Amino acid sequence: MTRALLALALVATSAAAQDDDRIGFALLRTRVQIGAPGPAIALRPTEALRSVRIDLKEKGGARRVTLSSGPLKAGASKELTWRHDVGAVDWEAHVAIVYGDGTKGEFDITVSTAVFPKIASHITKEMVHLDESWLSLTLNQPASRVEIRVIGDDGKQMFEGATDFQDEPAGAPLRVEWQQPDGVAVLKIELIARSSTGFWVGTEITPFEIEIPHEDVNFDTGKAEVTASEAPKIDHTIALLNEKLKRYKGLIKLELFIAGYTDTVGSKGSNQELSERRARAIAAYFQRKGVVIPVHYQGFGEDALAVQTPDETAEARNRRAVYVLAASAPAVQKALPRSAWRRL
């Protein structure tokens, strides 16, 4: 049974008003999150009580809950709580009271409950469109507002704002835009999503990723070893990489991702295996040369051709690699169609 966010509503008959007031009947914690105390009815009688019993029965359903209290002094407080599944329920409740002098009272009420899961948002790199300065996220409760703060790659705030929504349904895409100055890239984005139930959740995403320019390493046919004649190409790239790492030091933790590709000569399976070995060889060279950030690799074989060609075509532009410096695994895209990165 799940304890969750709860909204309660009470309707009492006018005939019950006197007993309702005498026992101090009230709703308590009409909105609670998972992990907090559950929904409750509060009693604060104006006179002594021997006992109170509340029988809750789901309208049109089988669920039943019984709440009870022993003796209470006038002015004392008592909390009667119960657990509740996620969902909306209307309860028919009967309240039976025995006062301190032995007299009895009773009344009927309707308690309506609406239960929501603990608020949570969902966003991935694929939902962030850096080129167009907007993103999409979802919330598991009806949305009322999303606040955004964007930090540039110079470490300074580039934008702060908010987008309002009119009880957008749970799970609906929430589009949020920002303004971006020229010459500054997005380093990270901080979000606060608020629901119409009054709760909020904070999220931070680091969509930052840049491709490191380089000259592609030429491998011997069917081989995956970096030869001495080709090593200077990677050495030059390492120098460029170190410049980037120096610039972003202290702002964000970065990782290097090496992707390998082949042309269409040979079987698809053998090309996949060859691209994997070559990407790993380049990644290992980076590591041997003192690159201390995490290095990952992945082969895509002939699945992401730079130039579309027929099968068995020796196209040099397809025998390439891509080096991506990012805060987390690059977004899945046309050139990087899978996310099965392996770390050395």
C-alpha positions in Angstrom: 0.0 0.0 0.0 1.4 3.4 -1.0 1.4 6.5 1.1 1.2 9.5 -1.2 0.2 13.0 -1.8 -3.4 13.5 -0.5 -6.2 16.0 -1.0 -9.2 15.7 1.2 -12.6 17.3 1.1 -15.4 17.0 3.7 -19.1 17.5 3.5 -21.2 17.1 6.7 -24.9 17.1 7.0 -26.4 20.1 8.8 -27.9 17.7 11.4 -24.5 16.6 12.3 -23.2 20.1 12.9 -23.6 20.0 16.7 -21.7 16.7 17.2 -19.2 17.7 14.6 -18.4 20.9 16.6 -18.5 19.2 20.0 -15.8 16.6 19.1 -13.7 19.2 17.1 -13.9 17.2 13.9 -11.5 18.5 11.3 -9.4 17.4 8.4 -5.6 17.3 9.0 -2.7 17.3 6.4 -4.9 17.6 3.4 -1.7 17.4 1.2 1.2 15.1 2.1 4.1 13.5 0.2 5.2 9.9 0.2 7.3 9.3 3.3 5.4 11.9 5.4 2.6 11.1 7.9 -0.5 9.9 6.1 -3.9 11.5 5.7 -5.7 12.1 8.9 -8.8 13.3 10.7 -8.2 15.5 13.8 -10.3 15.5 17.0 -10.2 18.4 19.5 -13.3 18.0 21.7 -14.8 20.8 23.7 -16.0 18.3 26.3 -14.7 14.9 27.6 -15.2 11.9 25.3 -15.2 8.2 26.1 -14.8 7.0 22.6 -15.1 7.9 18.9 -15.4 5.5 16.0 -15.3 6.5 12.3 -16.2 3.8 9.7 -15.2 4.8 6.2 -16.7 2.9 3.2 -15.7 3.5 -0.4 -18.6 4.6 -2.5 -19.3 1.9 -5.1 -16.2 -0.1 -3.9 -15.1 -2.6 -1.4 -12.5 -0.7 0.6 -13.3 -0.1 4.2 -11.3 1.8 6.9 -12.1 2.0 10.6 -10.6 4.8 12.8 -11.1 4.9 16.6 -10.1 6.8 19.7 -10.4 6.0 23.4 -11.1 8.6 26.1 -10.2 12.2 25.4 -10.3 15.2 27.8 -11.8 18.5 26.8 -9.3 20.5 24.8 -7.1 17.4 24.1 -6.0 16.6 20.5 -6.1 13.3 18.7 -5.0 12.4 15.2 -6.7 9.5 13.4 -4.7 8.5 10.3 -4.9 5.8 7.7 -3.0 4.6 4.6 -4.3 5.1 1.1 -3.5 3.9 -2.4 -2.8 6.3 -5.3 -6.1 7.4 -6.9 -9.3 9.2 -6.2 -11.9 7.8 -3.7 -15.2 9.1 -2.3 -15.8 7.7 1.2 -19.1 7.4 3.0 -18.3 7.8 6.7 -20.3 7.1 9.8 -19.1 8.8 13.1 -20.3 7.3 16.4 -19.5 9.1 19.7 -19.8 8.3 23.4 -19.4 11.5 25.5 -18.0 11.6 29.0 -21.4 11.6 30.6 -22.5 8.5 28.7 -24.7 10.2 26.1 -24.2 9.3 22.5 -24.1 11.1 19.2 -23.6 10.2 15.6 -23.5 11.7 12.1 -22.7 10.8 8.6 -20.2 12.6 6.3 -18.6 12.3 2.9 -14.8 12.4 2.6 -13.4 12.7 -0.9 -9.7 11.8 -1.3 -7.4 12.4 -4.3 -4.1 10.7 -4.1 -1.0 11.5 -6.3 2.4 10.0 -6.4 5.4 11.9 -5.1 6.2 14.7 -7.5 8.9 13.9 -10.0 10.1 15.3 -13.3 11.7 13.6 -16.3 14.2 15.1 -18.8 17.0 13.7 -20.9 19.7 15.2 -23.2 17.5 14.2 -26.1 14.8 16.6 -24.8 17.2 19.6 -24.8 17.4 21.5 -28.1 20.5 23.7 -27.7 20.5 24.9 -31.2 17.0 26.4 -30.8 17.2 27.3 -27.1 14.4 25.3 -25.8 13.7 22.1 -23.9 10.9 19.7 -23.0 10.2 17.9 -19.8 7.4 16.0 -18.2 5.9 16.1 -14.7 3.9 13.3 -13.0 1.4 15.8 -11.6 -0.6 18.5 -13.3 1.9 21.3 -14.0 1.5 25.0 -13.1 4.9 26.5 -13.6 8.5 25.7 -14.6 11.3 28.0 -13.5 14.6 27.9 -15.4 18.2 29.1 -14.8 20.8 28.7 -17.5 24.5 28.8 -16.9 26.9 29.5 -19.8 30.2 27.9 -20.5 31.9 31.0 -19.0 30.4 30.0 -15.7 28.0 32.9 -15.6 24.2 33.0 -15.5 23.0 33.7 -19.0 19.2 33.5 -18.4 16.6 33.2 -15.7 12.9 33.0 -16.2 9.7 31.0 -15.8 6.9 29.5 -18.0 3.4 29.2 -16.6 1.0 26.4 -17.4 -2.8 26.0 -16.9 -3.0 22.7 -15.1 -1.2 20.9 -17.9 -2.0 17.2 -17.5 0.5 14.8 -15.8 2.9 13.4 -18.4 2.3 16.2 -21.0 5.4 17.7 -22.6 6.2 21.0 -21.1 8.1 23.3 -23.4 10.4 25.9 -21.8 12.5 28.4 -23.8 15.4 30.6 -22.9 17.3 33.5 -24.5 21.0 32.9 -25.3 23.6 35.5 -26.1 26.0 35.0 -29.1 29.3 33.4 -28.4 28.3 31.6 -25.2 27.4 27.9 -25.0 25.1 26.3 -22.4 27.0 24.6 -19.6 24.1 23.5 -17.4 20.4 24.1 -16.8 18.7 24.2 -13.4 14.9 23.7 -13.3 12.2 23.9 -10.7 8.9 22.3 -11.8 5.8 23.2 -9.8 2.5 21.3 -9.8 -1.0 22.7 -9.3 -1.1 20.7 -6.0 1.4 23.0 -4.5 4.5 20.9 -4.6 7.8 21.3 -6.5 10.8 19.3 -7.7 14.2 20.6 -8.7 16.3 19.1 -11.5 19.7 19.9 -13.0 20.9 18.8 -16.4 24.3 19.3 -18.1 23.6 19.0 -21.8 27.1 20.5 -22.6 29.0 18.6 -25.2 31.5 19.7 -27.9 33.2 17.8 -30.6 37.0 18.0 -30.5 38.5 18.7 -34.0 41.1 16.2 -35.1 42.7 14.5 -38.1 41.5 10.9 -38.5 43.9 8.1 -37.8 44.7 5.8 -40.7 44.8 2.1 -39.7 46.3 -0.7 -41.7 43.7 -2.9 -43.5 41.8 -5.0 -40.9 44.0 -3.7 -38.1 43.3 -1.7 -35.0 46.8 -0.6 -33.8 47.8 3.0 -33.8 51.1 3.1 -35.7 54.0 5.4 -34.9 53.4 7.4 -38.1 49.8 8.1 -37.1 50.4 8.8 -33.4 51.2 12.6 -33.9 47.7 13.1 -35.1 46.3 12.0 -31.7 49.1 14.0 -29.9 47.9 17.1 -31.6 44.3 16.4 -30.6 45.4 15.8 -27.0 46.9 19.3 -26.9 43.5 20.7 -28.1 41.7 18.6 -25.5 43.9 19.9 -22.7 43.1 23.5 -23.7 39.4 22.7 -23.3 39.9 21.0 -20.0 41.8 24.0 -18.7 39.1 26.3 -19.7 36.3 24.4 -18.0 38.3 23.4 -14.9 36.2 24.0 -11.8 33.0 24.6 -13.7 32.0 21.1 -14.7 33.4 17.5 -14.7 34.0 16.3 -18.2 34.5 12.9 -19.9 35.8 11.9 -23.3 33.8 9.7 -25.7 35.4 8.1 -28.8 33.2 6.8 -31.6 34.6 4.7 -34.5 33.1 4.1 -37.9 33.9 2.1 -41.1 33.0 2.1 -44.8 30.8 -0.6 -46.3 33.6 -2.9 -47.6 33.2 -6.3 -45.8 30.4 -7.7 -43.8 28.4 -5.6 -41.5 29.3 -7.7 -38.5 33.1 -7.6 -39.2 32.9 -3.8 -39.7 31.1 -3.4 -36.4 33.8 -5.4 -34.6 36.6 -3.5 -36.4 35.2 -0.1 -35.5 34.9 -1.1 -31.9 38.5 -2.2 -31.7 39.7 0.9 -33.4 37.7 3.2 -31.2 39.2 1.4 -28.2 42.7 1.7 -29.6 42.4 5.5 -29.9 40.8 5.7 -26.4 43.6 3.7 -24.9 46.2 6.0 -26.6 44.6 9.0 -25.0 44.8 7.3 -21.6 48.4 6.2 -22.1 49.3 9.8 -22.9 48.1 11.0 -19.5 44.5 12.1 -20.2 43.1 11.7 -16.7 39.4 12.3 -17.3 37.2 9.2 -17.9 37.5 7.9 -21.5 34.7 5.9 -23.2 34.5 4.2 -26.6 32.0 2.7 -28.9 32.0 1.4 -32.5 29.2 2.0 -34.9 30.6 0.1 -37.9 28.7 1.1 -41.1 25.5 2.1 -39.2 26.1 5.8 -39.2 27.7 6.6 -42.6 29.0 10.2 -43.1 28.4 9.6 -46.9 25.7 7.2 -48.0 27.2 4.6 -50.4 26.2 1.2 -51.9 27.6 -1.9 -50.2 31.2 -2.7 -50.7 32.2 0.9 -51.4 35.6 2.0 -50.2 34.7 5.6 -49.1 37.5 7.2 -47.1 35.1 9.7 -45.5 33.3 6.9 -43.8 36.4 5.5 -42.2 36.5 8.1 -39.4 36.2 8.8 -35.7 34.4 11.3 -33.6 35.7 12.7 -30.3 33.1 14.2 -28.0 33.9 16.1 -24.7 30.8 16.1 -22.5 29.5 16.1 -19.0 27.7 12.8 -19.6 27.1 10.4 -22.4 26.3 12.3 -25.6 22.6 12.4 -26.7 21.5 9.7 -29.1 21.5 11.3 -32.6 22.0 10.4 -36.2 25.8 10.2 -35.9 25.6 8.4 -32.5 22.6 6.1 -32.8 23.3 4.1 -29.7 24.4 4.8 -26.1 26.2 1.6 -25.3 29.5 3.3 -24.3 32.2 1.3 -22.7 34.7 2.9 -20.2 38.3 1.9 -20.3 
